[in-house]
């Protein structure tokens, strides 16, 4: 009888104690979170990826919030494309998605075409060399400006978007340009929100109601932070 081959990532999860250390307090706080375990384990199977599965690459509870919130009459905007682009486009009236990487832009653009999503306006905005403003914290983009990338949302009316997802480059600057474009009681979602480099951007949202998501997300072993802010009615 042939020996069952267990994928490496799944085997590592159960050969170390770190997985148990992370999951136990997470489940004890809310036992209903047991529902995420099968989804999490299956995400490590060969060939799985967010863009292939058409899902958002963020904590499961954040994904469930998106599933419950997004409606067919909504307008959404995102910086940073991928599985989230397919996920959101399937659920809203209009999506605007901004990407800085030309290779990734071609890959996701092809998937949008294959899936028949005509409601997504997809833009490639590469960083410009020589800029000092609108910088990315990534060492790979030192000396590059993401000004055009951040400012593309300015071409849309104020109070227009029901949701803005910030999951790309120069996130603090993206947040600053998104503020006026989100409708009252609309939302801004920041992935990897525990990154200290995003503190100036989060400070701009200090008067908005906040909800934090922390926990497992598919395709990776560690737990991650995503934060949601709701724009107040002035």
Beta strands, then each sheet from edge to edge (+ up, - down):
strand 1: 75-79
strand 2: 94-99
strand 3: 120-124
strand 4: 128-129
strand 5: 144-145
strand 6: 161-166
strand 7: 182-191
strand 8: 209-216
strand 9: 223-230
sheet 1: 3+ 2+ 1+ 6+ 7+ 9- 8+
sheet 2: 4+ 5-
end
